[in-house]
Amino acid sequence: MAGKKYERATKQIDRSKRYSVADACGLLPQIKISEKFDETVNLAVRLGVNPKHADQMVRGAAVMPHGTGKSVRVLVIAKGDKAREAQDAGADYVGAEDMIDKVGKENWFEFDSMVATPDMMGLVGRIGRVLGPRGLMPNPKVGTVTPDVAKAVRELKAGRVEFRVEKAGIVHAPIGKVSFGANKLADNLRSILELLVKLKPASSKGLYLKSIVISTTHGPGIKVDTSEVLAEAAKV
């Protein structure tokens, strides 16, 4: 049955066409496969970079204007006033040595993102070997190593999406749920694409945005017009 639904969904898409952001997002409700749950909308961007070179590594964090539809559990490693600020901002877990030990010794990972103050990074480094492979290591480039822990917590809770280019030069990121509707999904999509354009490495030569595709969790991909994206980004 799933195969038939997928086949019907593909018929809604012109595979030879590259859609505008608005039109692509407008198609999403027509290509969702599942009626039982609200499918996530995923973005895949192929960049003209070689991540093997440090100066062509693209990574960052975009705050989705309308959130992601996902509840994010945030762990903050901080002490004193910073710990209290994190708690007041809505962090799910706050601590220092106690939380580091819980993660390192008990293999506890009941959180989706970790934030740390700069002075705590020596402590966090002790468990870097288990955080790194899970993509949970705090990093100043994406705002998760910061003295302003309250701002980081609020942004993560509001729907900040962290991304990093993979070995094949592709960036994957969720941009919301199908139920958001075309306009909100388009706003979210534009926000992350504009940031990707701004993050173009100076050493990247030739075509930078090679392809942009959005899809629902189980649905087929919809190609997005890269020229429109570049033109919009140039206005910002």
N, C-alpha and C positions, 0 to 999 in steps of 0.2 A: 504493500500500500504506500509506504514511504517513497518507493521508487516512482510510483505514478504521480504522487504529489510533486516530487522534484521535477518530473518531466513537464507537468503542467506549469510549474513556476518558470522553467526555462523558456517556455513559449511566450511569456510576458516580456521577455528581454530581447532586444535586437543586439546580437553578439558583435555585429560589425560597427556598432555605434558607441561613441563616447558621450555620455550624458552630462548635462549641466549638474551642478551640485543639487539644485532644487528638484530637477526631474528625477535624478537618481534616488534621492531620499523619498520622493513621492511614489516610487515604484516598490519600495520595501514592503508595505503591507500586502501587496499582491504576490510577493514571492516567498512569504514566510511559509514554513512547512507544518509546524506544530500548532495545534489549536488548544493544546493542554497547558502551555506555559508561554510567558512573554519572552520571545526570543531576543537575545542580545544582538546588536548591530555591530559588526566588526569592520575595521579599516585595515587595509594592507597597502602600503606604499613602497614601491621599488625605487630606490634612490641610485643615482649615478655616483656612488662612493665605493671605496674599498676599505672596509672596516679593519683590515689587517694593519693599515697605517693609522697610528694614533691620531694624526691630524685630520683624519677623515671619519673619526668616530662621531656619530650623531646621536645625541641623547638629550632628553629634557623632560619637562613636565608641563602639561597644559591643563588649565582649570576649565572644565566643561561648563558653559553658561547655564545649562539645565541639568547638571549632574550626570551620573551614569546609570542611575537606577539600582545601583548596588550599595549595600550597607558595608562600610569599610571599618574594620577594627584597627585602631591605632595604638601602638605601644610607644611610649616616650621614655627615653633614658635621660634623666636629669635629676638634679638635686636642689634643695632649698626653694627659693622663690620661683625658679624655672619649673620645678615639679608642680608647684601650686598653680602656676599659670597654665600648664598643660591640663591639669585636672579641671580647672575652670572653663577651659576651651572645649572640653568634651572628650578628652583622651580616654580610651577604654582601660588602659593599663599604664601606670606610671611607676618608675622605680629606678634603681641604680644597680649595685652589686647583686641585690636579691633577684632582679629580673634577668640579669646576665646569667646567673647561676641556674635559674629556672630553665632558660633556653638551652644553655650549654650542657647541663648535667641531667636534666629531665627530658630533653628533646621536646620541649614545649613550643608549639607554633600556633597558638590560638589567636593569631593576629595577621593582618594583611599588609601592614606597613609599619616601619620603625622610624622614629624621629629621634635625633640625639643632639644635645648641645655640643659645641666643639670640644669643650674640656672633658667630655665623657667618651670621646672616640678611642682613647687608649684602652678604656674598659671594653668598649664594643669590639675592638680589634681582637680580643681574646676568642670571640666566637665567630670571627669573620669566615672561617672555613665552613661553617654550617649555614651562615646567612647568605654568603655569596651565591652558591648554586641555586638558592631559592629566590634570588632577586630581591632580598630583603635588606641588604647592606645599605645603611644610610650613606648618602652622597651629597656633597655641597652643590653639585651641578644641577640636581633636581630639587634642591631646597629641603632635603631631609636631614642635613647637618646644618643647624642654624641656632643662633641665640634666641630668635623669635619663634619659640616652639608653639606658642598660641596660634600664630598665623598659619604655621604649617599644619597644625591639627585641624583648624577650621577649613582650610583649603582641601585637605584630604577628605574630610567628612562631606564637603560640598560637592566633591566629584573631580578631584585632580587626578589626571591620568599620567603615569610615568611611562616613558617609552625609550627604547634603545635599539639601534639598528643591529640586525642579526648578521651572521657571517655572509649570508647571500645578498646583503645589501637591502634587506626588507625590514620595514617598521610595521609592527602589528599593534593595534590599540582598539579597545572598545569605545564606542561613541554614544552609547545609550541603549534604549530598548525600543522595539517596534512600536509599542503603545505611546511613545513620546509624540508621534506624529511627524509629518514631513518638515514642518518649520523648525521645530526644536532640534531635530536631528541634523538639519542643514546648518543651524547655528553652531552646534557642537563640532560638526565636521569642518566647517570653515575655520574655527578657532585653532584646531590642531594642525590643519594644513598650512595656515598662515605662519604658525610657529616653526613648522618644518622648513618652510622657505627661508625664514630668518636665520635658521641654524645651518644653512648651507656652508660647508667648509670652504675656505678660500682656496684650498688646494684641489677642490673638486672641479674637474674640467669637463666640458661637454654638457650633455643633457643631464640635468639634476633630477627632476621629477620624471622618471621613466614611465611609471604607470601608477594609477590609483584605482583601487577596487574596493567596493563595500559589499557586504553580504549579511544576511541574517545567520543565526547559529547553524542552521541546517540547509539554508537556501543557496542558490547559485550566485555567482558574483556579478556585480554591475560595474562596468567601467565608467570612470569619471573623467571628464575633459580636463587635462592638465593645463591647457592654455588658459582656460577660464580662471583656474585657481591662481596661476601666476599673475594674470592681469589684476585680479582682485587684491592679491597680496601686495602688488606694487602701489596700490592706492593707500594702503594702511601706513 
